Amino acid sequence: MAKKTKTIKISGNIDYSKVTERILEFRQANPRGDIQTVPTILEDGQVMFKAIVTKDKKDESSASATGHSLGVNKGVKAFEKLETIAVGRALAMLGYASDGEIASAEEMEEFEAYQANKKAEFEAYIKETLDSIDETKTVDDLQDLFINLTPEVRQNESIQKAKLTKYKQLLKEIEDAKKA
């Protein structure tokens, strides 16, 4: 059964168990445990780390787990970070994690940044679409624009409201033109 290790809050209010905490808990619970890491430099310059964690190195049937990481060896401490990620994954496989997660803090933060970027891109696209709706001159143009939107954008509440408002405006313009 996995034991919950000490955690910190990372962006998004997520509990994350630092690898140092996992190692400390592992060492306390498994005095004959072993953590080995093996780096491999690939032809393209990337580094792959393999970490093997064994609960009792004197017992052949002891539980063990392997973790890997792959990345570019650029920047300060990149090599060490890749090693830490591999060790963290192996420890998580053995149950030394906050809630069974395997991703590193860096991976979680990168994922959150990716999600924030996607949200910003979507919001920018919504704004562009709202501007396009506002610029339509005919009901047919509005229909064509709306048909070509993705279902996700079409179902957006702001888009729905803007489409309805523009449609009513265009119908009124048609009515006013007929009266003139």
Wavefront OBJ file of the C-alpha trace (Angstrom):
o trace
v 0.000 0.000 0.000
v 1.331 3.413 -0.937
v 2.193 5.693 1.939
v 1.475 9.390 1.497
v 4.678 11.387 1.731
v 5.111 14.977 2.857
v 3.887 17.329 0.127
v 4.145 20.918 -0.989
v 1.609 22.918 -2.972
v 2.607 23.681 -6.539
v 0.787 25.913 -8.996
v -2.826 24.962 -9.396
v -2.981 24.085 -5.660
v -1.748 20.550 -6.408
v -0.080 18.465 -3.713
v 3.348 17.378 -4.875
v 5.809 15.172 -3.061
v 9.346 16.350 -3.757
v 11.779 13.645 -4.779
v 14.014 14.514 -1.810
v 11.092 13.729 0.521
v 10.427 10.462 -1.295
v 14.085 9.451 -1.016
v 14.140 10.295 2.689
v 11.020 8.245 3.345
v 12.317 5.381 1.198
v 15.665 5.322 3.055
v 13.938 5.380 6.452
v 11.572 2.541 5.524
v 14.173 0.479 3.640
v 17.605 0.671 5.292
v 18.895 -2.038 2.923
v 17.311 -0.336 -0.073
v 19.213 0.693 -3.144
v 18.867 3.467 -5.728
v 20.961 3.195 -8.873
v 20.989 5.540 -11.850
v 22.478 5.003 -15.282
v 22.772 7.856 -17.797
v 22.977 7.216 -21.520
v 23.995 9.952 -23.940
v 22.092 9.410 -27.189
v 23.400 10.207 -30.677
v 21.165 13.281 -30.953
v 22.650 14.708 -27.745
v 19.711 13.903 -25.507
v 20.287 12.197 -22.185
v 18.256 9.236 -20.999
v 18.389 8.264 -17.355
v 17.336 4.910 -16.012
v 16.803 4.652 -12.262
v 16.359 1.339 -10.499
v 15.034 1.397 -6.951
v 15.097 -1.797 -4.883
v 13.553 -2.020 -1.418
v 16.031 -4.633 -0.117
v 19.174 -5.263 -2.126
v 19.945 -8.395 -0.064
v 16.585 -10.033 -0.940
v 16.283 -11.333 -4.518
v 12.466 -11.252 -4.314
v 12.383 -7.677 -3.017
v 10.096 -5.191 -4.718
v 11.851 -2.955 -7.199
v 10.876 -0.422 -9.823
v 12.439 1.332 -12.757
v 11.954 4.929 -13.821
v 13.194 6.752 -16.897
v 13.621 10.306 -18.059
v 14.663 11.746 -21.369
v 15.712 15.262 -22.166
v 18.262 17.677 -23.509
v 21.322 18.346 -21.380
v 21.095 22.131 -21.647
v 21.200 24.687 -18.923
v 22.285 24.682 -15.336
v 21.627 21.429 -13.536
v 19.782 19.837 -16.514
v 21.713 16.567 -16.116
v 20.888 16.370 -12.402
v 17.215 17.235 -13.027
v 16.902 14.386 -15.501
v 18.422 12.000 -12.963
v 16.052 13.252 -10.266
v 13.041 12.792 -12.549
v 14.030 9.160 -13.220
v 14.500 8.472 -9.499
v 11.177 10.175 -8.695
v 9.366 8.010 -11.228
v 10.891 4.804 -9.863
v 9.988 5.790 -6.304
v 6.446 6.648 -7.378
v 6.151 3.202 -8.962
v 6.941 1.760 -5.531
v 4.281 3.945 -3.907
v 6.433 6.820 -2.701
v 4.355 9.687 -4.034
v 1.767 12.158 -2.760
v -1.268 10.519 -4.374
v 0.274 7.994 -6.717
v 1.322 10.620 -9.268
v 4.411 9.913 -11.265
v 5.098 13.240 -12.972
v 7.884 15.464 -11.701
v 7.226 18.976 -10.421
v 8.804 20.342 -13.597
v 6.503 18.185 -15.738
v 3.454 19.310 -13.762
v 4.457 22.962 -14.149
v 5.129 22.489 -17.874
v 1.711 20.868 -18.279
v 0.021 23.711 -16.406
v 1.877 26.231 -18.585
v 0.756 24.308 -21.661
v -2.860 24.383 -20.452
v -2.637 28.123 -19.724
v -1.176 28.719 -23.188
v -3.957 26.704 -24.840
v -6.556 28.659 -22.864
v -4.991 31.969 -23.925
v -4.926 30.822 -27.569
v -8.587 29.793 -27.351
v -9.567 33.115 -25.787
v -7.674 34.999 -28.528
v -9.461 32.932 -31.178
v -12.812 33.681 -29.530
v -12.001 37.404 -29.649
v -11.006 37.175 -33.327
v -14.228 35.304 -34.065
v -16.292 37.899 -32.215
v -14.634 40.594 -34.336
v -15.403 38.598 -37.494
v -19.044 38.233 -36.467
v -19.252 41.960 -35.878
v -17.792 42.658 -39.343
v -20.248 40.453 -41.274
v -22.462 42.385 -43.684
v -25.111 39.799 -44.614
v -27.030 36.938 -43.049
v -25.358 34.571 -45.562
v -21.888 35.784 -44.487
v -22.850 35.224 -40.853
v -24.105 31.713 -41.659
v -20.942 30.855 -43.592
v -18.757 32.112 -40.761
v -20.687 30.146 -38.161
v -20.706 26.906 -40.187
v -16.908 27.002 -40.488
v -16.317 27.284 -36.738
v -15.298 24.281 -34.663
v -18.060 22.832 -32.477
v -16.243 24.045 -29.363
v -16.193 27.633 -30.633
v -19.736 27.428 -32.003
v -21.006 26.374 -28.566
v -19.183 29.163 -26.734
v -21.681 31.369 -24.920
v -20.092 34.641 -26.087
v -20.135 33.435 -29.688
v -23.771 32.341 -29.395
v -24.803 35.735 -27.999
v -22.809 37.669 -30.603
v -24.267 35.593 -33.431
v -27.840 36.163 -32.219
v -27.256 39.897 -31.728
v -25.683 40.254 -35.186
v -28.446 38.182 -36.787
v -31.116 40.431 -35.273
v -29.187 43.521 -36.393
v -28.901 42.219 -39.967
v -32.618 41.323 -40.062
v -33.481 44.815 -38.845
v -31.283 46.314 -41.560
v -33.136 44.213 -44.150
v -36.493 45.347 -42.774
v -35.393 48.996 -42.720
v -34.152 48.709 -46.329
v -37.511 47.320 -47.418
v -39.343 50.242 -45.767
v -37.146 52.820 -47.433
l 1 2 3 4 5 6 7 8 9 10 11 12 13 14 15 16 17 18 19 20 21 22 23 24 25 26 27 28 29 30 31 32 33 34 35 36 37 38 39 40 41 42 43 44 45 46 47 48 49 50 51 52 53 54 55 56 57 58 59 60 61 62 63 64 65 66 67 68 69 70 71 72 73 74 75 76 77 78 79 80 81 82 83 84 85 86 87 88 89 90 91 92 93 94 95 96 97 98 99 100 101 102 103 104 105 106 107 108 109 110 111 112 113 114 115 116 117 118 119 120 121 122 123 124 125 126 127 128 129 130 131 132 133 134 135 136 137 138 139 140 141 142 143 144 145 146 147 148 149 150 151 152 153 154 155 156 157 158 159 160 161 162 163 164 165 166 167 168 169 170 171 172 173 174 175 176 177 178 179 180
